[in-house]
């Protein structure tokens, strides 16, 4: 009896593993193609401003027209017909937008969601735009605040190459990675947040870094956060800067000591 149960459990476990592998293989049928997929971080690179993309209304715009002159932009590369990862990534972006607190979509940053499938149309982008804009918590973003874009193969390749986004087509789907890419108002790449879900603190600090602390209601608080936190390239998230914390603690201690000495000096006089 125990042997029968063991065999059944083994069969079920094997079936589950096969199903999981098939669901999350990202349409990749040849393992040798893995080397062609990934995200090569190009920090400091500037997206060519003359790249042309098409918004959901069918208007062709250059990248320089899509970026704000005053606030940073979050670039989200997906394809709209993706049955798995892209939906999870866009949902994760939607969630973190509602969790970043005092930084508001439109006022403090913009989002560009761009399809890297040249066969997708503005009509498909429009359906995605309506769904996600309506779902933003406590806000009614303007179409210019979160834009959904498509493009032809030449312009898409120029865009993805400029930010190091590598993907391949396999059958009717694409094999690709996922990351949010943060841009300055000039289109310079400042940070990548990999994955499909993101910590609000990492998202907020990435925006502050891309704007040099010039967004939000408190620039003093921004300066404190950027002084105390730095991006950990190994852990791929922001962490406290130990040396800066020690320096700040030393300064505070010195000021307190000076205050105590001044108090006793005045009292003695």
URBEL-V533395 format. One record per residue. N is the residue number from 0. RES is the residue in one small letter. PHI is phi in whole degrees, 0 to 359 (999 if undefined). NEAR is the number of other ideal C-beta (glycine too) atoms within 8 Angstrom. Layout:
# URBEL-V533395
n->N res->RES phi->PHI near->NEAR
n->N res->RES phi->PHI near->NEAR
This chain:
# URBEL-V533395
n->0 res->x phi->999 near->4
n->1 res->x phi->297 near->5
n->2 res->x phi->293 near->6
n->3 res->x phi->296 near->7
n->4 res->x phi->298 near->8
n->5 res->x phi->299 near->8
n->6 res->x phi->296 near->8
n->7 res->x phi->298 near->8
n->8 res->x phi->298 near->8
n->9 res->x phi->297 near->8
n->10 res->x phi->296 near->8
n->11 res->x phi->297 near->8
n->12 res->x phi->299 near->8
n->13 res->x phi->296 near->8
n->14 res->x phi->295 near->8
n->15 res->x phi->298 near->8
n->16 res->x phi->298 near->8
n->17 res->x phi->298 near->8
n->18 res->x phi->296 near->8
n->19 res->x phi->298 near->8
n->20 res->x phi->296 near->8
n->21 res->x phi->289 near->7
n->22 res->x phi->286 near->7
n->23 res->x phi->242 near->7
n->24 res->x phi->273 near->8
n->25 res->x phi->55 near->11
n->26 res->x phi->65 near->10
n->27 res->x phi->267 near->11
n->28 res->x phi->257 near->6
n->29 res->x phi->233 near->6
n->30 res->x phi->299 near->5
n->31 res->x phi->292 near->5
n->32 res->x phi->280 near->11
n->33 res->x phi->303 near->7
n->34 res->x phi->296 near->5
n->35 res->x phi->269 near->8
n->36 res->x phi->242 near->13
n->37 res->x phi->153 near->6
n->38 res->x phi->228 near->11
n->39 res->x phi->268 near->6
n->40 res->x phi->295 near->7
n->41 res->x phi->242 near->9
n->42 res->x phi->297 near->8
n->43 res->x phi->93 near->7
n->44 res->x phi->289 near->10
n->45 res->x phi->248 near->10
n->46 res->x phi->293 near->12
n->47 res->x phi->306 near->9
n->48 res->x phi->291 near->9
n->49 res->x phi->266 near->7
n->50 res->x phi->299 near->13
n->51 res->x phi->251 near->10
n->52 res->x phi->232 near->15
n->53 res->x phi->244 near->12
n->54 res->x phi->276 near->13
n->55 res->x phi->291 near->12
n->56 res->x phi->272 near->7
n->57 res->x phi->92 near->6
n->58 res->x phi->276 near->6
n->59 res->x phi->269 near->5
n->60 res->x phi->230 near->10
n->61 res->x phi->275 near->10
n->62 res->x phi->306 near->15
n->63 res->x phi->299 near->8
n->64 res->x phi->278 near->6
n->65 res->x phi->276 near->12
n->66 res->x phi->279 near->12
n->67 res->x phi->273 near->9
n->68 res->x phi->282 near->4
n->69 res->x phi->244 near->4
n->70 res->x phi->231 near->11
n->71 res->x phi->287 near->15
n->72 res->x phi->231 near->16
n->73 res->x phi->257 near->14
n->74 res->x phi->261 near->11
n->75 res->x phi->238 near->13
n->76 res->x phi->266 near->12
n->77 res->x phi->216 near->13
n->78 res->x phi->227 near->10
n->79 res->x phi->291 near->13
n->80 res->x phi->270 near->7
n->81 res->x phi->300 near->11
n->82 res->x phi->277 near->5
n->83 res->x phi->224 near->9
n->84 res->x phi->302 near->10
n->85 res->x phi->297 near->11
n->86 res->x phi->296 near->9
n->87 res->x phi->297 near->11
n->88 res->x phi->294 near->12
n->89 res->x phi->292 near->13
n->90 res->x phi->295 near->9
n->91 res->x phi->295 near->12
n->92 res->x phi->296 near->14
n->93 res->x phi->303 near->11
n->94 res->x phi->296 near->9
n->95 res->x phi->290 near->13
n->96 res->x phi->300 near->11
n->97 res->x phi->281 near->9
n->98 res->x phi->247 near->8
n->99 res->x phi->275 near->11
n->100 res->x phi->74 near->6
n->101 res->x phi->283 near->7
n->102 res->x phi->269 near->10
n->103 res->x phi->250 near->7
n->104 res->x phi->300 near->13
n->105 res->x phi->98 near->11
n->106 res->x phi->284 near->5
n->107 res->x phi->248 near->11
n->108 res->x phi->194 near->15
n->109 res->x phi->240 near->16
n->110 res->x phi->231 near->13
n->111 res->x phi->242 near->11
n->112 res->x phi->260 near->14
n->113 res->x phi->237 near->14
n->114 res->x phi->279 near->15
n->115 res->x phi->264 near->14
n->116 res->x phi->265 near->10
n->117 res->x phi->293 near->9
n->118 res->x phi->272 near->4
n->119 res->x phi->280 near->11
n->120 res->x phi->249 near->7
n->121 res->x phi->301 near->11
n->122 res->x phi->295 near->7
n->123 res->x phi->295 near->12
n->124 res->x phi->298 near->17
n->125 res->x phi->296 near->11
n->126 res->x phi->296 near->9
n->127 res->x phi->292 near->12
n->128 res->x phi->300 near->13
n->129 res->x phi->298 near->8
n->130 res->x phi->296 near->8
n->131 res->x phi->281 near->13
n->132 res->x phi->296 near->11
n->133 res->x phi->292 near->6
n->134 res->x phi->268 near->7
n->135 res->x phi->294 near->14
n->136 res->x phi->289 near->6
n->137 res->x phi->55 near->4
n->138 res->x phi->201 near->8
n->139 res->x phi->234 near->5
n->140 res->x phi->296 near->10
n->141 res->x phi->287 near->6
n->142 res->x phi->307 near->11
n->143 res->x phi->284 near->6
n->144 res->x phi->283 near->10
n->145 res->x phi->224 near->13
n->146 res->x phi->259 near->14
n->147 res->x phi->244 near->13
n->148 res->x phi->231 near->14
n->149 res->x phi->230 near->13
n->150 res->x phi->189 near->13
n->151 res->x phi->277 near->6
n->152 res->x phi->300 near->6
n->153 res->x phi->294 near->6
n->154 res->x phi->290 near->11
n->155 res->x phi->296 near->13
n->156 res->x phi->297 near->8
n->157 res->x phi->298 near->10
n->158 res->x phi->292 near->17
n->159 res->x phi->294 near->12
n->160 res->x phi->296 near->8
n->161 res->x phi->292 near->12
n->162 res->x phi->249 near->14
n->163 res->x phi->76 near->10
n->164 res->x phi->268 near->13
n->165 res->x phi->250 near->12
n->166 res->x phi->208 near->12
n->167 res->x phi->222 near->10
n->168 res->x phi->265 near->7
n->169 res->x phi->224 near->11
n->170 res->x phi->72 near->6
n->171 res->x phi->268 near->3
n->172 res->x phi->238 near->10
n->173 res->x phi->239 near->13
n->174 res->x phi->260 near->12
n->175 res->x phi->198 near->13
n->176 res->x phi->264 near->10
n->177 res->x phi->213 near->11
n->178 res->x phi->197 near->11
n->179 res->x phi->269 near->12
n->180 res->x phi->243 near->13
n->181 res->x phi->260 near->16
n->182 res->x phi->236 near->15
n->183 res->x phi->285 near->9
n->184 res->x phi->302 near->12
n->185 res->x phi->272 near->6
n->186 res->x phi->89 near->12
n->187 res->x phi->274 near->9
n->188 res->x phi->284 near->15
n->189 res->x phi->246 near->12
n->190 res->x phi->199 near->11
n->191 res->x phi->241 near->11
n->192 res->x phi->247 near->12
n->193 res->x phi->279 near->8
n->194 res->x phi->104 near->8
n->195 res->x phi->246 near->8
n->196 res->x phi->230 near->7
n->197 res->x phi->222 near->11
n->198 res->x phi->288 near->7
n->199 res->x phi->305 near->10
n->200 res->x phi->296 near->7
n->201 res->x phi->294 near->11
n->202 res->x phi->297 near->14
n->203 res->x phi->296 near->12
n->204 res->x phi->293 near->13
n->205 res->x phi->296 near->14
n->206 res->x phi->293 near->16
n->207 res->x phi->297 near->14
n->208 res->x phi->296 near->12
n->209 res->x phi->292 near->14
n->210 res->x phi->255 near->14
n->211 res->x phi->57 near->6
n->212 res->x phi->77 near->10
n->213 res->x phi->266 near->6
n->214 res->x phi->243 near->12
n->215 res->x phi->88 near->10
n->216 res->x phi->274 near->3
n->217 res->x phi->233 near->7
n->218 res->x phi->287 near->8
n->219 res->x phi->294 near->6
n->220 res->x phi->296 near->8
n->221 res->x phi->301 near->13
n->222 res->x phi->296 near->9
n->223 res->x phi->295 near->8
n->224 res->x phi->297 near->12
n->225 res->x phi->292 near->11
n->226 res->x phi->287 near->9
n->227 res->x phi->274 near->10
n->228 res->x phi->241 near->10
n->229 res->x phi->221 near->7
n->230 res->x phi->278 near->9
n->231 res->x phi->268 near->9
n->232 res->x phi->292 near->5
n->233 res->x phi->275 near->4
n->234 res->x phi->281 near->6
n->235 res->x phi->58 near->7
n->236 res->x phi->202 near->8
n->237 res->x phi->277 near->10
n->238 res->x phi->219 near->9
n->239 res->x phi->298 near->6
n->240 res->x phi->274 near->10
n->241 res->x phi->302 near->6
n->242 res->x phi->296 near->6
n->243 res->x phi->293 near->10
n->244 res->x phi->296 near->10
n->245 res->x phi->297 near->8
n->246 res->x phi->299 near->8
n->247 res->x phi->297 near->10
n->248 res->x phi->297 near->8
n->249 res->x phi->297 near->8
n->250 res->x phi->295 near->8
n->251 res->x phi->297 near->8
n->252 res->x phi->298 near->8
n->253 res->x phi->298 near->8
n->254 res->x phi->295 near->8
n->255 res->x phi->296 near->8
n->256 res->x phi->298 near->8
n->257 res->x phi->298 near->8
n->258 res->x phi->295 near->8
n->259 res->x phi->296 near->8
n->260 res->x phi->296 near->8
n->261 res->x phi->296 near->8
n->262 res->x phi->298 near->8
n->263 res->x phi->291 near->8
n->264 res->x phi->294 near->8
n->265 res->x phi->293 near->7
n->266 res->x phi->295 near->6
n->267 res->x phi->294 near->5
n->268 res->x phi->294 near->4
